[in-house]
Amino acid sequence: MVRWKPPGHWLQSNREAYTKSIEFLQSIVAGSPQMELKENVQSLPKITVQGASRRWYSINARAHYIEDYIEIEGDYREVKEVHWNINIHAAAWKSDILQMTPFAVSLCINPRSESRGLPIGDQVAALALALRNDKTTAMRIPLLAQFIVSPRKALREVYQFSEEGVVMEDEVFMGDYDEHEIEDYDVFDGVPNDWPGIGV
């Protein structure tokens, strides 16, 4: 198993906090038969969870790097600081999550504001526990409740459940076309000018 490693400029205290948070996450997963953990270089860690509703969730924490400067013994040194993107996908069937079929949808759920300063392992563990108890969590997160009650066949048309509402696939992928491309498309191309109902 290949693990993501903290960057070299991290303080020892930060490294220890990170290590302890991952150990905590591993212990949470090990203690629940409804959770599985997978680690790799870029995505640390990926957790699969079955909720009390019998629905499935995937939590994937991906590191991305932003250039920053830190002071070391009076000199400023350029470093790549780590920021984590946490993505949650959900599905009615486990196979939909593992294979990321069209029936897997995105859930716009983030760690609570008071948790965002915690090491990444702690944040993911909190999300995993919340999704394991998804029926209870759904009482305070309406978008999760919407997902739980949605029939599997209806999920095929959904891109994401968010606080603003349900985002459908066609709403997202319409963005692939520029406005002028849509306007320039002539729906009457090839139709005779004297066709009834068509103005010149």
Buried (B, 14 or more C-beta within 10 A) or exposed (E): EEEBEBEEBBEEEBBEBBEEBBEBBBEBBEEBEBBBBBBEEEBBBBBBBBBBBEBBBBBBBBBEEEEEEEEEEEEEEEBBBBEBEBBBBBBBBBEBBBEEEEBBBBBBBEBEEEEEEBBBBBBBBBBBBBBBBBBEBBEEBEBBBBBBEBEEEEBBEBBBBBEEEBBEBEEEEEEEEEEEEEEEEEEEEEEEEEEEEEEE
